[in-house]
């Protein structure tokens, strides 16, 4: 059960953190995917856990786009 909570929170947290720091659209997505695959052995996890991680990575990406658009408006 702890793995699923971790699979829900970690991708969203990483997406928002990297998006806030790097001020780009797609680089946080790439960094998050690399961390999930190589850092946490994502390809050898059970399929339901991988599906949950992918869904919440997409949710984190969409939330990160909101942050990116807000930052882009403030810069101008």
Phi, psi and omega per residue, in radians:
X1 nan -0.644 3.135
X2 -1.114 -0.560 3.126
X3 -1.103 -0.656 -3.123
X4 -1.235 -0.668 3.076
X5 -1.111 -0.731 3.109
X6 -1.130 -0.695 3.134
X7 -1.208 -0.393 3.105
X8 -1.462 -0.793 -3.006
X9 -1.428 -0.698 -3.030
X10 -1.090 -0.860 -3.127
X11 -1.083 -0.699 -3.138
X12 -1.150 -0.784 3.135
X13 -1.075 -0.798 -3.127
X14 -1.130 -0.724 3.119
X15 -1.056 -0.835 -3.103
X16 -1.181 -0.683 3.128
X17 -1.107 -0.928 -3.091
X18 -1.174 -0.610 3.124
X19 -1.168 -0.666 3.133
X20 -1.185 -0.608 -3.055
X21 -1.516 -0.698 -2.977
X22 -1.598 -0.294 3.110
X23 1.010 0.638 3.070
X24 -2.256 2.930 -3.126
X25 -1.517 -0.926 -2.908
X26 -1.783 -0.349 -3.140
X27 -1.087 -0.721 3.080
X28 -1.075 -0.585 3.097
X29 -1.133 -0.789 3.123
X30 -1.122 -0.765 3.128
X31 -1.110 -0.737 3.141
X32 -1.115 -0.760 3.136
X33 -1.122 -0.736 3.117
X34 -1.089 -0.750 3.119
X35 -1.113 -0.740 -3.126
X36 -1.194 -0.669 -3.104
X37 -1.326 -0.906 -3.030
X38 -1.558 -0.662 -3.097
X39 -1.289 -0.613 -3.078
X40 -2.044 0.305 3.067
X41 0.927 0.888 -3.011
X42 -1.133 -0.497 -3.109
X43 -1.339 -0.297 3.134
X44 -1.779 0.173 3.092
X45 -1.473 2.805 3.092
X46 -1.074 2.638 -3.068
X47 -1.017 -0.770 3.117
X48 -1.056 -0.609 3.107
X49 -1.190 -0.676 3.091
X50 -1.139 -0.698 3.135
X51 -1.120 -0.760 3.107
X52 -1.074 -0.753 -3.140
X53 -1.122 -0.698 3.132
X54 -1.157 -0.758 3.140
X55 -1.063 -0.789 -3.103
X56 -1.373 -0.326 2.968
X57 -1.201 -0.713 3.091
X58 -1.135 -0.735 3.093
X59 -1.082 -0.755 3.091
X60 -1.093 -0.651 3.100
X61 -1.110 -0.751 3.130
X62 -1.158 -0.689 3.069
X63 -1.161 -0.642 3.087
X64 -1.131 -0.608 3.081
X65 -1.126 -0.614 3.073
X66 -1.102 -0.770 3.110
X67 -1.101 -0.754 -3.133
X68 -1.055 -0.778 -3.136
X69 -1.153 -0.654 3.080
X70 -1.129 -0.750 3.133
X71 -1.153 -0.643 -3.132
X72 -1.137 -0.666 3.116
X73 -1.212 -0.613 -3.119
X74 -1.236 -0.535 -3.103
X75 -1.207 -0.635 -3.088
X76 -1.221 nan nan
